[in-house]
């Protein structure tokens, strides 16, 4: 028995009686699963269940840990009510049970798995299952991938988390972001006049902090402590920074956005303290971490040709590389798939990504080819990748200048884990973002 499984996994196979050949290959699938330790159930094993076929099918769907939905044109036609009256009632009944079960869980699906024996039947996957991982059983490789999922034997296992390496501190001066840059909007060029930056000689970490996602302020933190709460100690270096921090003391419990390092979060402001230290104001903020309000289900929807993970990768490539969608002319504004554009960009009123925030940031910072822009760009990218639901964790984000108007990007992120028996999907993006 694989690690983590205390008893054989129960599986029900839902299919339509298309032909004798089709029924035989479905039966062979169930037999093979049983021979290999999976408690597979199928109607062919029953002559006449005493409770009647409708109740038997309902019980099978209810009691199974997984339901294999064998997709064919006939199954799809019967499921969608396009079959002639009186034909395929079993497939219709099971399809209705499955549809209702997914509806009752608010669209979340960890149980129902689309499979097919002919690659052409990929097009017959029901709409409510198109966002799920499917398995092509026409090859041994496809069967093995399915068997791994059913028996909790992933091909790639996430390594255990090691200890953080202590790299020490650097004596090199950090660069402050001037007041002109603090009012920078992530999606628009700042209208504030440009001014010279001021070098810092202590070790302060650049962070993004603000009450609005589209207009966070640049600050430097003296310290950041992570526990049940996030505690930030900041010393304002401009009147605008001081005004922002003072506004927090008057409006506690508000939701604010924070980004530092490779971390970004939306949290509730729990406590704000202000003290004077040798004539200088020092602010300490405590935040209770929360989840980003990024549209939830819409960011996990799929289309006929793109899974939710595919769409997340397209969103990451737009954020980091300023890429258009396949077949579009200009960031989805003309031509292309409008549904796909909506899923990539985000729904109206939410976090919307018409294009990458990095080129506008480069303009607002005076096209500065220095570490200042790289530090700021990294925080902006991390914040947007997290706030849009593109990834749940950012593992790596390396940025380097390429010439005078290019930004080399090397990104590795991990999506939200949807299935308990499946590793969370990873997104890798490499390329060059044009800054001008």
C-alpha positions, 0 to 999 in steps of 0.5 A: 500500500502506498504511503498515506493510504490506509485502505484501497481507494474506491473508484466508480467508472461512469460511462455510456454504452456506446458499443460492444467494443467500448463496453469491453474496453471500459470493463478491461480498465476496471478489471486492470485497476482491481488487479492492481489494488484499486477498488474499482466499481462498474455496472457490468459487475451487477446483474440487478441491484436490489435497490434499483439502478438509480439508487445504485448509481447515486450510491456509487458516486457518493461512496467513491473517492474518485469517479472516472468519467469516460468521455465520448461523443455519445456520453457528451450528447446524452449528458447534455440532453441531445439524445433521443428520448428513452436512450442512454438514461443511465449516462444521463442520470449519472451525469446529472448526479455529477453535475449536481455534486460539483455545483454543491461544492461551488465548482470545486472538483477533487473527485471527478476525473475525465478520461478517454480512450481516443485522443479525439474524445478530448473534445467531448469532455463536459464543460464542467470538467474541462478545467480538471486534469484529464487522462488519455488512456490510449497509451500506457503512459496515460494509464500510469499517470492516472494510476499514480493519482488514484494511488497517491504516488506522484511522479515528483515529490516536493522535497522537505523544507530546509533551513534558510542559509545565513548570507550575512549583511552587505556593507554596500549602500542601499538606494532610497526611492525618492518622494517622487516615486512613492506616488507611483501607480502600478498601472500608470506613469507617475505624474510627480516631478522627478528628483534625485535619489538619496543614498542610505548607509544603513541596512533597510529593506525596500517594501511596498505598503499601501491601502490600495493595490494600484497605488502602494507607497515605497518605504524602507523597513528597519525590521520585519518580524514574521509570526502569527502577525507581520510586524514592520518597523519603519522610519519615514524618509519623506513627508509623504511617507509620514502622512501615509503612516500617520493615516494608518494610526487613525484607521486601524483594522483597514485592509492593506497590501504588503510586499517584501522580498519574495513575499506579498500579502493582503492583511488587516492592520491590527495595531500601529505604534508611533514613538520618537527616537532621538528626534525621529518618528519611528512607526511599528505596524502589526498586520494579521495576514489574509488572503488576496481578494482576486476574483476566486473562481474566475481565476481558476476557470478554464476554456476549451483549449486552456486549463486553469494552469495554462491561463495562469501561465499566460497571466504570468507571462503578461505580467513579467514579459508584457506578452500578448495572448496567442492570436491577439494584436495588442493585449487582447484589445483586438482579435483573439479569444475574448473569454481567454482575455477576460480570464487572463486579465481579470474580471472588471472591478477586480485586479485587472492586467491589461499589460505588464506593470514593469514598463510603466514603472521603468518610465516613472523611475526615470529609466534608471538602469540601476539596482533601484529599479530592479529592487522596485520591479521585483516587489511590484512583480511579486505583489501582482503575481500574488494579488492576481491569484497567478501563484501562491508562492514565488520561489525565484524571481531574478531580474537583470538588464539586457541592453538599454531597454530590456529586462531579463526575467527568470521566474519560478512560482507554485500555484495553489494546491487544488487536489490533496493527492496531486502536487501543486502545479509549477510555473516557469517563465524565462524571457526578456521584457521590453521596457520601452 
